[in-house]
Structures are given as C-alpha cells and as structure tokens.
Amino acid sequence: MLRCITNITITQNATKDFPKRKLVLYFNFINTFDAESNWKNLTNKGSISLPKKIYYRDYYSNKLLPLDKNLGGFSGPDPYFLKGDAIEIAYGYNYFNKAGNEITSVTSCFKGFIVKVGAKTPFTLDLEDNMYILKQKPAPTKLFKKTIPLKTIITELVAGTGFTVKCIGDNFIGDFNTSSTETVAQVLEKLRKDYRLESYFRGNELRVGILVYDEEEAIKREQQQKKKFTFSGLDANIISDELEYSRKDDVKLCAKCYSINKKELDKTTRDGHKKTKNERLEVIVGVEGGESRTLYFWNVTSKDKLKELGEAELKKYFYDGFRGSFTTFAIPFVQTGDNIELVDPVLPERGGRYRVKEVEYSGGVDGHRQKITIDYKLP
C-alpha cells in the first residue's frame, strides 16, 4: 500500500514594506498541487491549494504553529505569503517493498517562486520556476561579437543569480545585441524566436540550445533507475492512457525545415561594426498532407543539406510504437528528456523505449499522479 507524502517548503522574502519577513515554513498537507516539466513554454508553472485552517512547522523553533494571521498581504502585519517567496514541492510515497522493508521515496518535482496569492477559500498560490528571477533581471546593453560562445553570453546574462548554464548543440550565434530595456527572460525569448534556441530550467541549471535533450544525462538517469511502465498484470502501474499504437507504414508525416543564417551586409553600424541580418532557408520533407511538424537547424547554407538533415531528423518519428500520453503514479519519478520503457504483457512486441517530452505532476488528498507525454521511440 502506498501512503502519499507531500512536503511543501516556503522561504519568505523580505521586502521594502515587510523587511522582517524571514520565516521558513514547512507543510506536509495540502488540498491539491500541480506542476509541469517541459521545454516548450520557457517558464514552467505550478499551483498549490491550501486550507486556511492549517498548521506549519517553523524552521527555527521546529514548532507546529497555526496560520492565524495575514495570509497574503490583504490585511494586518507581516503576511505569510507574498509574491517572490521561494517554494519547493516534493512528493512521493511511504511503502513496504516485496522483501518487507519500509521505503520512503520522495523527490522534488518543482522549485520556483510564488507569483500570485489568491484570496478565496481554500486559498491558492500560483507559481513559476526560476525563470521568474530572469523576468526581473535587466539585460546589459552590449554587443556580443560573433566569436563569443553562446555559453559565455548566457553566463554573463545570468551573472549574480547563482544559476549555472548548459548549452546543448551549436555554441555560436554570430553578433548579438542586448539592451537594458529588456529583461534576461525577454532576451531568451528573442533567442527562441530569431534563432530557435530553446531555454528551460532543470533545477538551478539554465539549459539553452537548438537541441533540447541531454543524451548523456538521459542515459545516466536510466542506468541509475529503470523507468518501466506496464499496462496490465501484477506489476501494472499505468492508471489510464491516451496512447495510440501505430505502424510506421501507416504514419504520414510532413515537416517544414528552417535554417536561420546570419549574413553580413556591406554596411556598418555607427561604431564601425558590420551590419547583419537573419536569412531563413526553408524546405519541406516527408509526405505532404501528413501530420505536420516544424524542424529548426542553424547555419545550413544549402537547401540540399537542409533537406538531408530534415529527413534524418524526421526518421525518428517513423516507427512501430506508441504515440500520446499516459497517467501513472509518482514513482518511478520522471522528468522531461528521460528514457522510459513501456511494457505490454499481453502483446510483448508492442513494448519499447521512448523519450519523454513533457510531464505534468499533480497530487494532494486524491493521490499523486504523473501524466507523461512521449516524443519518439528510441532504438
């Protein structure tokens, strides 16, 4: 039997209006929570719902104390919760394994900040991950020369935040301007729009690149713990699914392939630098009229080469196997980019390993869940 565990840690942030706020509050009960892990939204979000009649454990005194005063700045003295307070959600289970040993398995599924405090009962806290900090941080006014690696640029942009940086894929983007009129998060959005460089946080590590999956990390995590999900039988742990099994002969895919290329012009800026502009190369691969995808590449100068790269990338999505999502329990814990195995005891040939595209976490009084969306099948 699985006994659900939910641990919420909230660290208050002192403000100009409330300079004495310094509590660290622990909660082991909430009504509900949800959070997400993906690379497609720049900012991963979440929310928690708490009853107003609840106790917290104080970090300094280790005492259980009631939430008996101002909750969110609506009245009275120092509020318990304010925008900018740090929050971490950890969830999992306490259970006995087959050998009769008691196991406690709890994993952090979200770290971020409160961005909104609701006023209704039960009251809610809206959350954002570390991208919240980069939405407050102004970028420098600076021209980064084309010889400067992307990792160096991003590291300078996030300096002072305590975040580390990992760049996946091509590490140079050409001359690049930033301005103090934009935030670092806006710069990352510009990199996405103009260069198709995705950005997302994994804990306190900011990942940026035209590639979104860290192959080395995925293999290492798979070796540490196999993430196996079974449809039926004694080991079944798939609660429900929105998966469809299809054969590659029945799959019809079409992809628009783009390459963003930086081209120098025969003009110079006021400070003597060569002016540049972005040119976009485009080809279509696959079967026209099929399920459409968009693929991005960097500095591919010929349509033939772009077509070759696009066809190679599209091949990942031609396979005999499952497509879609499924819902399971909170263990084994899964993150975006993980490798998982699907097992069908009735039809073993339908089993296989897959790359995870997105995970939605949820939990509370009705139990813990992970909704896992797969991207493509692995060899």
N, C-alpha and C positions, 0 to 999 in steps of 0.2 A: 504494500500500500504506500502511495506517495503522499507525504504531508507537505503542502505548499509552504515555501518560505519567501517572504518579500522583505527586503531591507532597503529603506529609503534614508539617505543621509543628505541633510541640507545645511550648508555652511553660510551663515549670514554675511552680507557685505555691508560694511559701514558706509554711510552716505553723508552728504553735507547736512541734510536735515536730521539724520539719525546717526550721529558719529559713534555712539556707544554700542551699536549692534555687533556682537561678536559670538553669538551662540552657535554651537554645532548641535543640530537636532537629529536624533535617530527615531525612525518609526519602523515597526515590524508588522503594521497592519494598515491597509488602505482599502478603499472600496474597489477601485479599478485603476489600472495604468495601461498605457500603450506607448510604444516607441518603435522606431524604424532604423534599419541599417541598409543603406543603398548608396550608389554613387551618382545617381541621375539628378538629384534635386539640389546639389550644392550644400543645403542645410538639412540635416536630419532633425526631425521634430518628435515631440512626445507630449504626454499629458498625464497627470495623476488626479484622482478624485479622492478627497479625504472627508470623513465625517467631522463635524465641528466638535463633537464630544469625543476627544481622543487625547491620549497621553503621549508624550515624547520622552526619550531618555536624554538627559543633559550630558554633554561630553565631559564637562569639567567636574561635576558632582556625582555623576553616574546615577542620579536620582530620576525616578519617574515623576514627571510634572504634567499637569493638565494644560491644554491650550485654553487659557481662561481670560485672555485679553485680546488686544487688537491683532487680527489675523493678517490683514493685508494693507494697512495704511488707511483704512476707512474711518478710523476714529481712535482716540486715545494715544497712549505712549508708543514706545518703540514697537513697530509691527513685527510679527513673527516671520512673515514672508514678504519679500519685495523683489521687483524686477532686478536682475543682476545677481541674485543669490545663487551660489553653486549647488548643484544637485547631482546625486548618483543613485541609480536604480540597480539593485542586484536581486536576482531571483533564482529559484531552483527548488530542491526538494530535500527532505529527510526521509530515508527509507532503509529497508534491510535488503541486502543482496541475497543471491541464491545460497551463499555459504552461511547466512545468518548474521552477517556483520552489519552494524549500523553505519550508514553512509550519509554524509551531508554534502550535497553538491550545489553550490551557489556561485553564480557568475554575474559579473557586472554587464548589463545589457545596454546601459545608457549613462553617459556623463555629459553634463551641459549646464544650462542656466535657466532660471525662471525668467520668462519674458512677459507673463501676464498672470495676475492673481484675480480669480473670479470672486464674485460677491454673493453667489447663491449658495444654497444648502442642498447636498453636500458641495463644498467649495472645490474649485478646480484650479490647478496650476498648469499653464501652458509652458512648454519647454522647447529650447533649441540647443543643439550641440555647440561645440567650440566655435563654430562659425559666427555665433553671436558676438564673440570678442572681436573678430575681424570686421564685423559690421560697424563697430565703434571706432576702430583704429584707422586714422587717416594714412593714406599712402604718401610717400615723399614725392616732391616734384623733381623728376630726374629722367634723363635719357640713359637707358641701359644699352650699351653697344652690343652689336651682334656677336662679338667674341665672348660675351659673358654667358656662362652656362645658366640654364633655366633654374637649376637648384640654387645658385648664388643669388639670383634675382628674388626668388620666393623667400629664401632665408633672410635677406635684408628686409623684405616687406613685413615679415612676422617678428622681427627682432624685438626683444623685450617682453614677449608674450609667454616665453617658456616652451613654445611648441617646437617640435623638430619637423624636418621636411624630408620627404622621399619623392624623387621624381622617377616615374616609370616610363621608359621609352626614350624618344628623341630628347636631347638635353639642350638644344639651341633653337632659338626662335627668331633671330635677327634683331635689328634695332627695335627697342620697345620703350615707349614713353609712359610714365605715370605722373599723376598730378595730385597735389594736396587737396584738391576739391573733390576727390573720390576716396572712398574707403578701400581697404585691402580686399574686402569681400567683393566690391564692385570691380576691382582690377581682376580678380579671379573669374568673375562673370564675363568680363571682356575677353579674357584668355579663352574661355569656353566658346564665346560667340565668334571671335575672329580666327582662332587657331584650333578650335575643337579640342582643347586641353581640359579634361575633366578634373575637378578638385573635390576631395571629400576628406573627412577626418576619420582616422582609426585611433581612438583614444586621444592622446595628445600629439599624434603624428599627422601632419597635413600631407596628403598624397596628391600629386599633380602629375598629369601626363596624358598622352594620347592613348596609352594603354591603361586600363583601369584595374586589372587583376595582377596581383603579385604572385607569380607562379611558384617562386621559392617558398614563400610563406604558406601557400596553399598545400604544397607537398609536405612541409614540416608539420603543419597542424594535422594533416591526415595521418601522418606517422605517429603523432602523439596520441591521437584518439580517432578511431574509425567512426565515421558518422553514417550509420546504417539505419535505413527506414524500411519497414516491412509492412506489406498490405494486409496480410492475414496470418492466422496461426497463433501459437503461444507467444511468439516474440513480436506480434503486431504492435506497431506504435504510430501508424498513420491513422489519425482520427477521422479525417474526411479529405477529399481531394477534388480538385478541378483540373485533373490531368487528362490528356488525350494521348493515346498511343497511335503513332502513325509510322508507316514505312517510307523510306527515303524516296522510293519510286512515286509515292503519292504526294510528296512535298513539292510545292511550286513556290519558289522564292525569287524575288527581284530586288536588286539593291542599286541605289544611286550612290556612286562612289565620288567623293570630292577630295581634292588635294588643295590645301591653302599654301600658296607660294609667295614668298616675299620678293618683290622685284625692285631693284634700284633704278631711279629715274635720273635723267640728265639735268637735274635741278638740285639746288642746295637750300638748306634752311638758313635763317639769319645768322646762326652761329657756325655756319660752314659745313654742316653735316649733309650727306647725300639724302635727298628725299626718297621715300619708298612708298610702295602701295602693295596691297594684297591682291593677287590674282587667283581666281578659283578655276581649277580644272575639273571637268565633270565627265563621267562615263556611266553607262547603265550596264549591269551584268545580270545574268540569270534569265528567268523566263518572264517576259513582260506580261502583266496581268496577275502575277503571283503575289503572295504576301510581300509587302514592301518593307524594306529596311534601308537605313542610311548608314554608310560607312565612311569614315574620315581618315585621311592619311596626311602626311606632312612632307612638303618639298619633293613631290613627284612631278617631274617636268614633262613627261610624255604620256599621251593617252594609252599607248600600248602597255607601258609599265603599270599605269594605274589600273588598267583592266586586269592585268596579271595578278596584281596584289588583291584587287577586289574579289576575283574569282577564288583565290586561295582562302581569303577570309570567309567568304560565303559558304565554302565547303563544310565549315564547322557545323552549319545548321542543316546540312543534308545528312540525316541519319535515321536508322530504325530506332525509335525510342519515344520517350515521353516528352510532352511539352505542357507547360502550365504551372500550377502551384498545388501545394498540399498543406494541410494543417497537422501539426504533431504536438507532443508535449515539450516541456522546456529543456529536456535532455534527450540526446546529446545537444549541447549548445552550438548554434550555427551562426556564422557571420557572412556577409557579402564576400564573395570570392572563394569561399570554401569549396572543397570537393566532397560530395556526398555519394552514397550508394543507395539505390532503390532496389528492393528485393521483392519479387513476386513468387511465393512458394507454389502457387497453382500453375503458373506459366513461367518457369525459371528463365526461359530465353528472353523474356521481356526485361530482365534486370539489367543494371548498368550503372556506371559512374557519371555524375553530372556536376557542372559548375553552377554555383548559386549566384543568382543575380540580385536578389533582394530578400530581406527578412523583415517581417512585421511581428513584434513582440507584444504580448498582452498578458494581463494577469489580474489577480485580485480574489475576491470572495468566490468567484465561479471557477477558479483554477487557472493554471498557466498554459499558454499556447505560443507556438511559433508558426507563422504562415510563411512558407518557404517557396519562392519563385525560382525556377531553374532557367538557366540561359541556354546551355547547349550540352550535348553529350560528350564525354571525354573518351579517349581511346582506351 
